[in-house]
């Protein structure tokens, strides 16, 4: 969560429902918060998002890292550049 973009009330709402990971302004500008969940407990993160990946792994989430630097120049990242998957 990049706290500066949310109101205190919204931050409280998120904190009551989720295990938040705070991100820096630099991480937010680099779209490193944009990850893709591909299965329960498994996410894909862009290479270079080491601190965020470590925070996710510390919470028991499997983290897969991919080289995605060219795509993030658009801007956008993993979630923005993928279509939702339908799992049956």
N, C-alpha and C positions, 0 to 999 in steps of 0.2 A: 504494500500500500504506500502510495506517495501522499502522505498526509496533507501537504499544503493545498491540494486540489479539492479537499473535502471539508465540509463544515464540521464543527465539533459534534453536532447531533448525529450526522451521518457516520462519523468515525465510531461513535458509541454503538450505533446500530450494527455496523460491521463487526466490531469487537465482541458483541454479545453472541454472534452467530458463527464467527470464523476465527481460526488461528492465523492472525495477521503476521505478515513479514514486511517490515518497513524497508523501503528502498530509498536510495539517495536521489537527489535531483539528477545527477549524472546518469544513474541507472535508468531513471524514468525517461530522460531525453534519448537515451540509446535504445529505447523500447525493450529493455531487458526483462521487464515485468510481463511481457507478452509471451506466455508459454502455451503449449498445446497439450492438453490431457488426452492421452490415447487409450487409456484403460484406467480402471480404478487403481490408484496407487502408482501410476506411471505417467510421467510427463516428459515432453521434449522441450529442451531449452537451447537457445542459440549459444554457440561457442563464445567464450568470453564472459559469460554470466556466472562466473565462478562463485561469487559470494552468495548469490541467490540459489544456485544449484546446491551449495553446501547447506544452506538453511532448509531447503526442501528435503535433502537427504537426511538431515538430522531429525526430521519429522517422520522418517520411515518411508519416504516416497522414492521410488526408483526414478533416477534422472538419466535421460538419454540426451547426449549433446550432439548437435549437428552444426556444421559450418553454414552460416546463413548471412554473412556480412553483406553480400551483394544485394540481397533482397531488402535488407533494412534501410537501404539508401532511398527507397521509394517514397515515403517511409511506411513502415508496417513491419510485422514480424510473423511469427509462426501462426498465431491464431487468426490474424488478419488475412493471411494469404492462403488459408486452407478452407475447404468446404466442410460443413458439418458431416460427420459420419453417421450412418444408420447402422446400428448393431442389432442383429437378430439372435 
